[in-house]
């Protein structure tokens, strides 16, 4: 499989093209970022807080906290470098790994941060139906549907909690190096159309191919609500300031992040994952496995390419890491599928059909 001569993105990557030197358009179009710094982050939050009336007397901000590496480092960064009064919010979607649950407890205790853990049932209401539907007619775009409800639980949960407690600032740990920018483009009926209409038409095309997805009305409603919240931002979050430190203020550096959370907080990597990345949810591992089977790449190729663009690692280092981290072992996924309560043989048959379809 042909890959970019500068990063790792392959020829199967949506909307990719190569110049005469074999360098992809994502490399040639990349622009480095300037970060404002932690002091500017504090100043902007405090300036906002000064103009908020009737806010909480106990907390300045709530941090979305999954127990994964990025949110763990975010909590550490805010606690050690600001005077903000922080509470951590964790949404338990029903599929969080045991190691992530331990990290949630351990990190908040180590930092002396109060934790509010809330059970969210959206994903559990959808997953079995979506997984059965997907296995009946496996396609690559609909792999992303397997986690429907998770984002709705997190986003709505954070906003509802902040409103209830009168906390005016929500801080989350997303980074520019997530490694998932290709997933929306898999849906689009016109790969050159960057608009939401192309995404939605592509989704309708997938539903036409497999109407079974809409036979569960509860799951269909959650799909629609998540689309409104995640893609259109309609979650009734007026008068709440959303802050994304790693996108604007703080340069996220992987080596520093991993070293800090392991050495300072005792953070532990999930035993089922080969890396510190995407290790806080079993459905995330399942999706990585399926994308690799269908496309020959997954979030790891994308994320490592982002780190190459940012100058954090070389292409050779990325290739070496891809060999050791890129694949999710069959044995791990078969156990995950069995733990979910599904037939492993039926799953294997669906994966074979997927591979044949996208060979």
C-alpha positions in Angstrom: 0.0 0.0 0.0 1.4 3.4 -1.0 2.0 5.8 1.8 3.0 9.5 1.9 6.8 9.9 1.8 6.6 12.5 4.6 3.9 11.1 6.9 2.2 7.7 7.2 -1.2 8.5 5.5 -2.0 5.8 2.9 -3.6 6.0 -0.5 -6.8 4.6 1.0 -7.2 7.7 3.2 -10.3 9.8 2.2 -9.6 12.9 0.1 -5.9 12.2 -0.1 -3.7 13.1 -3.1 0.1 13.0 -3.7 2.4 15.4 -5.5 5.2 14.4 -7.8 7.5 13.8 -4.8 5.0 11.4 -3.2 4.0 13.9 -0.5 0.4 14.1 0.4 -1.8 17.1 0.4 -2.3 17.0 4.2 1.5 17.5 4.6 1.8 20.3 2.0 -1.3 22.1 3.5 -0.1 21.8 7.1 0.4 25.0 9.0 2.1 25.1 12.4 0.2 26.6 15.3 1.1 29.2 17.8 -0.1 28.6 21.3 -1.2 31.4 23.7 0.2 29.8 26.9 -1.2 28.8 30.3 -1.1 32.3 31.6 -3.4 33.5 28.8 -5.7 30.5 29.6 -6.0 31.6 33.2 -6.5 35.3 32.2 -9.3 34.5 29.7 -11.1 32.2 32.1 -10.8 34.7 35.0 -12.0 37.5 32.8 -15.1 35.6 31.9 -15.7 34.6 35.5 -15.6 38.2 36.7 -18.7 39.0 34.6 -20.8 36.0 35.6 -23.5 36.6 38.3 -25.0 34.0 40.6 -22.3 31.4 39.9 -21.2 28.5 42.1 -19.4 29.5 45.3 -17.5 26.2 45.3 -16.2 25.7 41.7 -15.0 27.8 38.8 -14.9 25.1 36.2 -15.9 21.5 35.5 -13.4 19.3 33.6 -14.6 16.5 31.3 -12.6 13.5 32.6 -12.6 10.1 31.0 -9.6 8.6 32.8 -7.7 8.5 29.5 -4.3 10.0 29.0 -5.3 13.5 27.7 -8.0 14.3 30.3 -5.7 13.0 33.0 -2.9 15.3 31.9 -5.4 18.2 31.5 -6.6 17.8 35.1 -2.9 17.7 36.3 -2.1 20.8 34.2 -5.0 22.9 35.6 -4.4 21.8 39.2 -0.7 22.4 39.2 -0.6 25.7 37.2 -3.8 27.6 38.0 -5.8 28.7 41.0 -9.1 27.5 39.5 -11.4 25.6 41.7 -12.0 22.4 39.8 -14.4 19.5 39.8 -14.0 16.5 37.5 -17.0 15.1 35.6 -17.0 11.5 34.4 -19.7 10.0 32.2 -19.8 6.2 32.5 -21.1 4.9 29.2 -21.2 1.2 30.4 -18.2 0.2 28.4 -15.4 2.0 30.1 -12.4 -0.3 30.7 -11.6 -1.3 34.3 -8.2 0.4 34.0 -9.9 3.7 33.0 -12.2 3.4 36.1 -9.1 2.9 38.3 -7.4 5.8 36.7 -10.4 8.1 37.3 -10.3 7.3 41.0 -6.5 7.4 41.3 -5.9 10.6 39.4 -8.6 12.6 41.2 -7.4 11.3 44.6 -3.8 12.1 43.8 -4.7 15.7 42.8 -7.2 16.3 45.5 -9.9 17.0 42.9 -13.6 16.3 43.7 -15.2 13.8 41.3 -18.7 13.5 40.0 -19.3 10.2 38.2 -22.6 9.8 36.4 -24.0 6.8 34.6 -25.1 7.5 31.1 -27.4 4.9 29.4 -27.4 6.3 25.8 -24.7 4.0 24.5 -26.1 0.9 26.2 -29.4 1.6 24.6 -27.9 1.7 21.1 -24.9 -0.6 21.0 -26.4 -4.0 20.7 -28.9 -2.9 18.0 -26.2 -1.1 16.0 -23.7 -3.9 16.3 -26.3 -6.5 15.1 -27.3 -4.1 12.3 -23.7 -3.6 11.3 -22.9 -7.3 11.2 -25.9 -8.0 9.0 -24.4 -5.7 6.3 -20.9 -4.5 7.3 -19.8 -1.2 5.7 -16.9 1.0 6.6 -18.7 4.3 7.2 -21.1 2.7 9.7 -18.3 1.5 11.9 -18.5 5.0 13.5 -22.1 4.3 14.5 -21.1 1.7 17.0 -20.4 4.3 19.6 -23.6 6.3 19.1 -24.8 7.7 22.3 -21.4 8.1 24.0 -20.8 11.7 22.8 -24.4 12.6 23.6 -23.9 11.3 27.2 -20.7 13.3 27.7 -21.8 16.6 26.1 -25.3 16.7 27.6 -24.0 15.4 30.9 -21.4 18.1 31.2 -23.8 20.9 30.3 -26.6 19.6 32.5 -24.2 19.2 35.4 -22.6 22.7 34.9 -26.1 24.2 34.8 -27.3 22.4 37.9 -24.2 23.4 39.9 -24.1 26.9 38.3 -20.6 26.3 37.1 -20.0 28.7 34.1 -16.9 27.1 32.5 -16.4 23.6 30.9 -12.9 22.5 30.1 -12.2 19.5 27.9 -9.1 17.7 26.8 -9.4 17.3 23.0 -6.2 17.7 21.1 -5.2 18.5 17.4 -3.6 15.1 17.3 -6.7 12.9 17.9 -6.2 10.7 14.8 -9.9 10.6 13.7 -10.3 13.3 11.1 -11.0 10.8 8.3 -14.3 9.4 9.8 -16.7 12.1 8.7 -15.3 11.9 5.1 -16.1 8.2 4.9 -19.8 9.1 4.9 -19.7 11.9 2.3 -21.3 11.2 -1.0 -19.1 13.8 -2.6 -15.5 13.6 -1.2 -14.8 17.1 -2.5 -17.7 18.7 -0.6 -16.7 19.8 2.8 -20.2 20.8 3.8 -22.5 19.0 6.2 -25.0 18.3 3.5 -22.7 15.8 1.8 -22.2 14.0 5.1 -25.9 13.8 5.8 -26.7 12.6 2.2 -24.0 9.9 2.6 -25.5 8.8 5.9 -28.9 8.5 4.2 -27.3 6.4 1.5 -26.0 4.1 4.2 -29.4 3.8 5.8 -31.0 3.0 2.4 -28.5 0.1 2.1 -29.4 -1.1 5.5 -32.8 0.1 6.9 -32.4 -2.1 9.9 -30.6 0.7 11.7 -33.9 2.6 12.0 -36.0 -0.3 13.3 -35.1 0.6 16.9 -36.9 3.9 17.5 -35.0 4.6 20.7 -31.6 4.2 19.0 -32.8 6.3 16.0 -33.8 9.1 18.4 -30.5 9.0 20.1 -28.7 9.1 16.7 -30.7 12.2 15.8 -30.0 13.9 19.1 -26.3 13.2 19.0 -26.2 14.6 15.5 -27.7 17.8 16.7 -25.4 18.1 19.7 -22.1 16.9 18.2 -22.3 18.3 14.7 -24.5 21.3 15.1 -23.7 22.2 18.7 -27.4 22.4 19.8 -27.1 21.4 23.4 -28.6 24.5 25.1 -25.2 25.6 26.4 -25.9 29.3 26.4 -23.8 31.4 28.8 -21.3 28.6 29.4 -17.7 29.1 28.3 -16.2 26.0 26.6 -12.4 25.9 26.8 -10.1 23.6 24.8 -6.6 24.2 26.2 -4.8 21.9 23.9 -6.2 23.4 20.8 -5.5 27.1 21.6 -3.4 27.6 24.7 -1.1 24.7 25.5 1.1 22.8 23.1 0.2 19.1 23.7 3.4 17.1 23.6 3.0 13.3 23.8 6.2 12.4 25.5 5.7 15.0 28.2 2.0 14.0 28.7 2.7 10.2 29.0 5.7 10.7 31.3 3.8 13.1 33.6 0.7 11.0 34.1 2.7 7.8 34.7 5.3 9.2 37.0 3.3 11.9 38.8 -0.1 10.3 38.9 0.5 6.6 38.7 -1.7 6.4 35.6 -1.8 2.9 34.1 -2.2 1.7 30.5 -5.0 -0.8 29.7 -3.7 -4.3 29.3 -5.7 -4.9 26.2 -4.2 -2.0 24.4 -0.7 -1.8 22.9 -0.4 2.0 23.5 -1.6 4.7 25.9 -4.0 5.9 23.1 -7.6 4.9 22.8 -7.4 2.6 25.8 -10.3 3.8 27.9 -13.1 2.0 26.1 -13.6 -1.4 24.6 -15.7 -0.2 21.8 -12.9 2.1 20.8 -10.6 -0.9 20.4 -13.3 -2.7 18.3 -13.5 0.3 16.0 -9.7 0.5 15.6 -9.7 -3.2 14.6 -12.5 -2.8 12.1 -11.1 0.3 10.4 -7.8 -1.5 10.0 -9.4 -4.5 8.4 -11.4 -2.4 5.9 -9.0 0.4 5.1 -5.6 -0.9 6.0 -5.2 2.0 8.5 -6.9 3.4 11.6 -6.6 6.3 14.1 -3.0 5.2 14.8 -1.8 6.0 11.3 -3.6 9.3 11.4 -2.5 10.3 14.8 1.1 9.4 14.3 1.1 11.4 11.0 -0.2 14.4 13.0 2.8 14.0 15.4 5.1 13.9 12.4 3.6 17.2 11.1 4.1 18.7 14.5 7.7 17.7 14.6 7.3 15.5 17.7 8.5 12.3 16.0 10.2 11.3 12.7 8.6 9.2 10.0 10.9 6.3 10.9 9.9 6.5 14.5 6.3 6.6 13.5 6.7 3.5 11.3 8.3 1.6 14.1 5.5 2.6 16.4 2.9 1.6 13.9 4.3 -1.9 13.7 4.1 -2.3 17.5 0.9 -0.3 18.1 -1.1 -0.2 14.9 -2.9 -3.6 15.1 -5.4 -4.7 17.7 -4.8 -8.5 18.1 -7.6 -10.9 17.0 -7.6 -12.6 20.4 -8.3 -9.3 22.2 -11.2 -8.4 20.0 -12.7 -11.9 20.0 -12.7 -11.7 23.8 -14.3 -8.2 23.7 -17.0 -9.4 21.3 -17.7 -12.4 23.6 -17.8 -10.2 26.6 -20.4 -8.0 24.8 -22.5 -11.1 24.5 -22.2 -11.7 20.7 -21.2 -14.8 18.7 -17.5 -14.6 17.7 -18.2 -16.8 14.7 -20.9 -14.4 13.4 -18.5 -11.5 14.0 -15.7 -13.3 12.1 -18.1 -13.8 9.1 -19.0 -10.1 9.1 -15.3 -9.1 9.2 -14.6 -11.4 6.2 -17.5 -9.9 4.3 -16.1 -6.4 5.1 -12.6 -7.3 4.0 -13.9 -8.8 0.7 -16.1 -5.7 0.1 -13.2 -3.3 0.5 -10.3 -5.4 -0.8 
